[in-house]
Amino acid sequence: MSGKNIISLLEKIKSKIRYGLTLQSIRLKLTTIGIDISPYYWFREGMEVTKIPEIQGIISDYSVESLGPDDMEQIEKLDKGWSRSKERLQALADSSEKCIGIKHKGEIAAFMWINFKEFRFKSTVIQLQSNEAYLTDMFTVDAYRGKNLAPYLRYRSYEMLKEMGRNVLYSISIYFNSPAVKFKEKLNARKLKLILLIRLFNRLQWSFTIKSYH
């Protein structure tokens, strides 16, 4: 391994430790050999936001926008784990899903998806009512992390959804993904359940509710 590659590897490790993603990385590594251990929180959001999040920087340089098919190629490049599938593009076209993002001087800095049809995680699928929405796949570009973009975008999504009559908002966060859990806590999201999902080699699956919150 060259010196340049070693430095790059160390920077990645440093970033994961900094953002509390070490255990999450181990979990993802296990999935490559067919072992998926996914403890996750089921949240309800948008009920008790007491303070409007503020972007750290010049607010006029940022804009919140609905993202369309023309933005998907850039999103695919930013989030290597996201596949620009025909199904998701079709979901945008038929309005069963919506993608909104924050742009910095025209460049996508963060984005998230909203599903109006179903709550979906792994093989768990729950159909949504007309007043419900499922918030998912929040992503912030590395260069913009630490600027409070995720809480700000989430808050703006609450406003938009309220105008649409969607006032029951769900999301999930993997237990080990501490940045995702923390930003939801900033917005006073309510934990409904802690669930453990175990999948082995895409054949066997068990799901247990570890804790219900009241």
Secondary structure by P-SEA (a helix, b strand, c coil): ccaaaaaaaaaaaaaaaaacaaaaaaaaaaaaacbbbbbbbbbbccccccbbbbbccccccbbbbbccccaaaaaaaacccccccaaaaaaaaaccbbbbbbbccccccccbbbbccccccccbbbbbcccbbbbccccccccccccaaaaaaaaaaaaaaaaaccccccccccccaaaaaaaaaaacccccbbbbbbbccccbbbbbcccccc
